[in-house]
């Protein structure tokens, strides 16, 4: 069996306060980023915006020394019910390819 461990990115909704609007925090072992909740986005798409921002931060920091996978190579899943405002994102290994119907081949 050829198991590849991948680092996950966890996104979590942060409720508004008296001084700050609703936000989304994207976190992994390397770093985290907090963005204002993007208006006009549904909840999952808003979390995707935060993941894209974190990946863009890494790409900018690394310059040409590292190529980050396209966002389309990341998939997400919801956290257990007790953390319903959070999602986990993982990068798909190269061996997975998707058909137009979304099934892995």
FENKA-V972280 format. One record per backbone hydrogen bond with DSSP energy under -0.5 kcal/mol. NH is the residue of the N-H (numbers start at 0). CO is the residue of the C=O. Records with the same first field share a line. If there is no record, write none. Layout:
NH = CO  CO
This chain:
2 = 0
4 = 2
8 = 88
9 = 26
10 = 86
11 = 24
12 = 84
13 = 22
14 = 12
16 = 19
22 = 13
23 = 34
24 = 11
25 = 32
26 = 9
27 = 30
32 = 25
34 = 23
36 = 21
40 = 37
45 = 41
46 = 42
47 = 43
48 = 44
49 = 45
50 = 46
51 = 47
52 = 48
53 = 49
54 = 50
55 = 51
56 = 52
57 = 53
58 = 54
59 = 55
60 = 56
61 = 57
62 = 58
64 = 61
65 = 62
67 = 65
72 = 69
73 = 70
74 = 89
76 = 87
78 = 85
82 = 79
83 = 80
85 = 82
86 = 10
87 = 76
88 = 8
89 = 74
91 = 72
95 = 92
98 = 102
101 = 98
104 = 96
